[in-house]
Amino acid sequence: MSDPASSAHPPLRSFGRIKSRAVKPRQAALFDALLPSIRVPDPKAGPIDPTALMPGAAEVWLEIGFGGGEHMAVQAARRPEVLVIGCEPFVNGVASALRHVDEGGLRNVRIHPDDGRDVVAVLPDASVDRVFILFPDPWQKARHNKRRLLQPAFLAELMRVLKPGGRLRFVTDWQDYADQSRDLLDATEGLTRVPDTGGDPEDRTAPGDHVITRYEEKKLGDCAPVFLDYARD
């Protein structure tokens, strides 16, 4: 099995473990049998044109940190005309996602088995219709907050690649991360909050198209999930 997490991201990583347990043999086989055909080109080789990954795609969606891939797979199955690019550095998560893609016969998923920031950095301006960041590593200790994925510099990159009218969804089950992110997103020029249709002032109501994942069901955070949806002006 080739190692999908061989590239290193300097110097500050926004995620924790790369691998936790042995990958099941069937999933391991998919790293060689399936991943090469759906793998995103190496970002270090230069710009990535999403239209070349799936010619004729109606839209381009990007999920950064797809965990086990359940959300990505369901969204891709719902919208087969949409190119869904998923990024995840965790080997076991990539293995799980490959199984979902294989079992679902999904032809519209492309995977980057590493840091999603590398992909965002080489995407063209205004090339992405939707971005999902669901339950990123919370780095809950105050001294580690700087490692959190959603930071001003990365948000500026997301703003660059989002199309006008494009949507950004951020979800976390850690209250201080939710508060920090809401403040950052609200203060970002060019982003407009998409109000919760239920009028929930605490942003606890899941959007109608949300897909519950195994991580979410474990309730590992310190609060119920907070859903923050924004649109690019």
Secondary structure as GFF3:
##gff-version 3
##sequence-region A 1 233
A	DSSP	alpha_helix	25	33	.	.	.	ID=ss1
A	DSSP	alpha_helix	35	38	.	.	.	ID=ss2
A	DSSP	three_ten_helix	43	45	.	.	.	ID=ss3
A	DSSP	alpha_helix	50	53	.	.	.	ID=ss4
A	DSSP	beta_strand	59	64	.	.	.	ID=ss5
A	DSSP	alpha_helix	70	78	.	.	.	ID=ss6
A	DSSP	beta_strand	82	87	.	.	.	ID=ss7
A	DSSP	alpha_helix	91	104	.	.	.	ID=ss8
A	DSSP	beta_strand	109	112	.	.	.	ID=ss9
A	DSSP	alpha_helix	116	121	.	.	.	ID=ss10
A	DSSP	beta_strand	128	134	.	.	.	ID=ss11
A	DSSP	three_ten_helix	142	147	.	.	.	ID=ss12
A	DSSP	alpha_helix	152	161	.	.	.	ID=ss13
A	DSSP	beta_strand	162	172	.	.	.	ID=ss14
A	DSSP	alpha_helix	175	186	.	.	.	ID=ss15
A	DSSP	beta_strand	191	193	.	.	.	ID=ss16
A	DSSP	alpha_helix	214	218	.	.	.	ID=ss17
A	DSSP	beta_strand	226	232	.	.	.	ID=ss18
###
